[in-house]
Amino acid sequence: RTPRTSDMLLAAMQEVAELSKHFEGAYVGDGVAERTLGYLKTTVTPGGCPSTCRDIVCGRPSEIREFSGTLVKMGQEKGVPMPVHAFLSAMLEPQEAMARGEHIYSLEGVPGGKPHVAPPPL
């Protein structure tokens, strides 16, 4: 619910709306990102957290690759820049790799060297 977070969320939704123009029958229409953000601001309670966020915070595998990662690839294929989704994917990839057991590392300076909750055994 901070302005900068809302701005980033809006930009991410605007990227998806722009990308939708490049797929026949998929265009979501003008202003959908702004309307969606307005809806979220009035319906999501303070402290509300989508499941992907909970997975990341708890050190579990999430859908970030399937969501933002796929959008970045689709944007590349269609020549549509997806900078917010590329940033999110890049920033969360180390955590995602650790949660999936693909890359194990220790978070220096974090008690226990791991996310808040250890990932489940694979």
N, C-alpha and C positions, 0 to 999 in steps of 0.2 A: 504493500500500500504506500510505498514511497514513490515520489514523482519519477525518479530515475529508473526504478524497476518497472513502473507502469509504461514509461517511454520505451524501454527495451521490449517489453511484452507487445506493445502496439507495433513496434517496428518488425518484430518477428511475425506477427499476424499479417502485416502489410506485405511482407515478402511472400507469404503463402498466397495471398490474394493476387499478387502480381504473377506468380508462377502459374496460378490457375488459368490465367488468360491463354496460356500456351498449350492447353489440353482441351480438345474439342468436347464441348458439353460440360466442362468442369468449372467454368468461370463463376466465382462466388458473388460477383457484383460489386459495385462501388460502395464504399463506406462500411463494408461488413466488418472490417477490423475494428473500426471506431465503435460501431454498435456492439460488437462482442465485448470489447473492453468495458464499455459502459454497463453492460449487463453483469459482467463479472464483478465490477466494483459495487454493484447494488445487491448481489446475491451471495457472494463468498464472504463468510464470516471472518473476522480478524483471526489470524492463526490458521486459517484454512490452508491445506496443503494437498496438491494432487498426488496421486500414487507414485508418479515418477519422482517427485521431490522427496517423498518419504523413503523410497528405495535408495536414492542417492545419499540422503542424510544417514540412513541406517547401514550403509555399506553393502546393500544388496544389488544384484544386477537390475538395471532399469531398461527402459525402452528408448534411451537417448539415441542410440545408433539407428534404431528403426524409425524414430521420429525425425530429429534434426539431421542426422547423418544421411538419411534417404532424401530429405528435402535438398540438401546440399548437392548430392549426386544428380538429382532431377534438374536442379538449377543449372548445373554444369552442362548437362546434355542439351538443355534448351537455351543456353546462353543468358540465363537470368541470374544476376548476382544474389547471393544469399548470405551476406556478411554476418548477420546476427546468428543465424543457425550454424554457420561455420565457426563462429567464436564459441558458442555454447558447446558444440561438439568437441572442439579442441580443448576447451577448459575442463570438460568432464571426462574426457577419454582416459586419463590415468586412473581415476577412481573406477570407471567402468571396467577397465582391464583388470584391476585388482579384484573387483567384486566378482568377475567371471573366472577368476583364477588363472588368467592369462599372463599376468605380470604381478609379482609380489614385491612390494617395497614397504618401507617404513616411513611414516610421516614424522620427520624430526620436529621436535618441539610440541608434539601432540601427545598427551598422556596415553601410554600404551602403544603409541606409534601407529594406531589404526583409526578408522572412522568410529563414530559414536557406538556403533554396534558391529561386531565382527560379521563378515559375510557368512552365510550358511555353508556347511561343507558341501563340496561338489560330488 
